[in-house]
Amino acid sequence: MRILIRTIALVFVLTMQLSPLAAQQPRQQEEFTPIDQLPPQEQLPAAPLLVGAYAFVLLMLFGYVVMVSRRLSTIRSEVDRLDADVKRIGKG
Amino acid sequence: MPKWFQSTTLLCGALFAISPFVIANAPYESTMGLVQKVFYYHMPSAWVFLTASVICGIASARFLATGNPRHDRTALAAAEMAVLFGLLTLVTGPLWARKAWGTWWIWDARITSSLVGWMIAWAYLILRKYGGPGSEKLSAGLALFGMANVPFIYVSVNYWRTIHPATTVVPKLPFSMGFPLLFCLTCFFLLMFLLMKLRVHVAEQQARLDAIYLSLDEQA
């Protein structure tokens, strides 16, 4: 009997807690109404996609050029350092 | 680097700076509207990606046949171009598709085979970097598969059902859309040529540096 009372109490508490959630749910649809076009607030704008595509291309190309240039300058400075070392050892 | 390289770089930079104005003057496409203008950077990127894959394959075949390291350096530079321009193609495509098709990605023959081609180019570079001694020849073999994939990518839209535009779109373009495309193709191919030249030069300098270290080791 005690178990039954506890179970009923638990169900009652849970139901009370869930009721605000149920109140927030959208109203049940009884029919679908067709429209020709999406409402303006739901249409996907093209401009951010277009600008994003062009910005991505230019950024990646610029990044690659910078990366290769840095690699080249690192190699050149290393070659210069080695040349200087070789000359110093030759003189010594 | 030779003197003409700097002047050609300036020319390429100027063409890229002008390209947004040329694209802005192109007419809108009737069904896709503004977002179709992604096409003017997307398609040249794709063509450069495919061309670089073919160059990588041919240079690799010549390297395997002759053992000349010059061909290997060309193949390496072309593989980097394939990765770079493949990435541009695979990112700009979904940005266009999201608006035009309502989805970022579809697993059709064209897009999937492009992704496979891009991953082969990546695999080439990873193998070169981490494969250890002898990886040049292994990666050269891989590049042949990358090249073999290119004709499949190109014709896939004509043989398999897809919503990707067919290859017949480009020859049928009106002048108002064809000129901006030709302009951007010139920009991208010129850029690919310059970047490849620069990358080959870096590889030559690296080879020179390795040779100096080797001679120092032998003297020591």
Interface residues (C-beta under 8 A of the other chain):
Chain A: L44 A46 A47 L49 L50 G52 A53 Y54 F56 V57 L58 M60 L61 Y64 V65 V68 S69 R71 L72 I75 R76 E78 V79 L82 V86
Chain B: F16 P20 G33 L34 V35 K37 V38 Y41 H42 S45 L84 L87 L88 V91 T92 L95 W96 R98 K99 L191 L195 L198 R199 H201 V202 Q205 Q206 R208 L209 I212 Y213 L216
